[in-house]
Amino acid sequence: MNTPSELKYTKDHEWIKIEGNVATIGITDFAQGELGDIVYVDVDTVDDDLEGGAVFGSVEAVKTVSDLFLPIAGKVIEFNADLEGEPELLNSDPYGNGWIIKLEIAEGADQSELLTAEEYQAIIG
């Protein structure tokens, strides 16, 4: 199971990479493995200010639909348009070309719930 140590994670199986006041967010290798073949990614929250924990979109796999939860508060500033034509990037490259959104982090956003790679590994076993 691939869990890059430079990223932070959530109990909901999202990863977040923080660079300055912008965060890149996607789903973990564990999550894509549990979902199976991903066929559609729906994000209609671009330009929305959302609280941490809010649903920012969903991922549709062959057998299920799963909500995507925002790890921290902020404004969704970009959706990975490559996913419109290639949703399977979430399966093949979840930490690279399979990123889902970019977020402008809200000032004072609570990051205390974010997990290290080791803490996330302990949750998924």
C-alpha positions as CSV (number, residue, x, y, z in Angstrom):
1,M,0.0,0.0,0.0
2,N,1.5,3.3,-1.1
3,T,1.3,6.1,1.5
4,P,3.8,8.9,0.7
5,S,5.3,10.3,3.9
6,E,5.3,13.9,2.6
7,L,1.5,14.0,2.4
8,K,-1.1,14.4,5.2
9,Y,-4.2,12.2,5.3
10,T,-7.8,12.0,6.6
11,K,-9.8,9.3,8.2
12,D,-12.1,9.5,5.1
13,H,-9.2,8.4,2.9
14,E,-8.3,11.7,1.2
15,W,-4.7,13.0,1.0
16,I,-3.6,16.6,1.1
17,K,-0.4,18.3,0.0
18,I,0.0,21.8,1.4
19,E,2.2,24.3,-0.4
20,G,2.0,27.8,1.0
21,N,-1.7,28.6,1.1
22,V,-2.7,26.1,-1.6
23,A,-3.5,22.5,-1.0
24,T,-3.8,19.7,-3.6
25,I,-6.3,17.0,-2.6
26,G,-7.0,13.5,-3.9
27,I,-8.0,10.1,-2.7
28,T,-5.5,7.6,-1.3
29,D,-4.2,4.4,-2.9
30,F,-6.2,2.5,-0.2
31,A,-9.4,4.3,-1.2
32,Q,-9.1,3.7,-4.9
33,G,-8.3,0.0,-4.3
34,E,-11.5,-0.3,-2.1
35,L,-13.6,1.5,-4.7
36,G,-12.4,-0.5,-7.7
37,D,-12.6,0.8,-11.3
38,I,-13.5,4.5,-11.1
39,V,-15.7,5.6,-14.0
40,Y,-16.7,9.2,-13.1
41,V,-15.6,12.1,-10.9
42,D,-18.1,14.8,-10.0
43,V,-16.9,18.1,-8.6
44,D,-19.3,21.1,-8.8
45,T,-17.8,23.1,-6.0
46,V,-15.2,25.2,-7.9
47,D,-15.2,28.7,-6.5
48,D,-17.1,27.6,-3.4
49,D,-15.9,28.4,0.1
50,L,-16.4,25.2,2.2
51,E,-15.8,24.1,5.7
52,G,-13.5,21.3,6.6
53,G,-15.4,18.0,6.4
54,A,-17.9,19.3,3.8
55,V,-18.6,17.2,0.7
56,F,-16.8,18.7,-2.3
57,G,-17.7,16.1,-4.9
58,S,-18.1,12.4,-5.5
59,V,-16.4,9.5,-7.1
60,E,-18.4,6.9,-9.0
61,A,-17.0,3.4,-9.4
62,V,-18.5,0.4,-11.2
63,K,-20.3,-0.7,-8.0
64,T,-20.7,2.3,-5.8
65,V,-20.6,6.1,-5.4
66,S,-18.5,7.7,-2.7
67,D,-18.6,11.2,-1.4
68,L,-15.4,13.3,-1.2
69,F,-14.8,15.2,2.0
70,L,-12.7,18.4,2.3
71,P,-9.8,17.8,4.7
72,I,-9.6,21.5,5.8
73,A,-11.6,24.7,5.2
74,G,-11.0,26.8,2.1
75,K,-12.1,27.8,-1.4
76,V,-12.0,25.2,-4.2
77,I,-10.0,27.0,-6.9
78,E,-9.4,24.2,-9.5
79,F,-10.7,20.8,-10.6
80,N,-8.4,18.4,-12.4
81,A,-10.0,18.6,-15.9
82,D,-8.0,15.5,-17.0
83,L,-10.4,13.4,-14.8
84,E,-13.3,14.3,-17.1
85,G,-11.9,12.2,-19.9
86,E,-9.7,9.8,-17.8
87,P,-11.3,9.2,-14.4
88,E,-9.2,6.0,-14.2
89,L,-6.2,8.3,-13.3
90,L,-7.5,8.0,-9.7
91,N,-6.8,4.2,-10.0
92,S,-3.5,4.4,-11.9
93,D,-1.9,7.4,-10.3
94,P,-3.8,8.6,-7.2
95,Y,-0.9,10.7,-5.8
96,G,0.2,12.2,-9.1
97,N,-1.9,12.9,-12.2
98,G,-5.0,11.6,-10.3
99,W,-5.2,14.6,-8.0
100,I,-8.8,15.9,-7.8
101,I,-8.9,19.6,-6.6
102,K,-6.8,22.5,-5.6
103,L,-7.9,24.5,-2.6
104,E,-7.0,28.0,-1.4
105,I,-6.7,27.3,2.4
106,A,-8.9,29.5,4.6
107,E,-7.0,31.7,7.0
108,G,-6.7,29.9,10.4
109,A,-8.0,26.6,8.9
110,D,-7.9,23.8,11.5
111,Q,-5.3,21.2,10.4
112,S,-5.3,19.3,13.7
113,E,-7.3,16.4,12.3
114,L,-4.8,15.7,9.5
115,L,-2.9,12.5,9.9
116,T,0.7,11.6,9.2
117,A,1.4,8.7,6.8
118,E,2.2,6.5,9.9
119,E,-1.1,7.5,11.6
120,Y,-3.1,6.8,8.4
121,Q,-1.3,3.4,8.0
122,A,-2.4,2.5,11.5
123,I,-6.0,3.2,10.6
124,I,-6.1,1.1,7.4
125,G,-4.0,-1.7,8.9
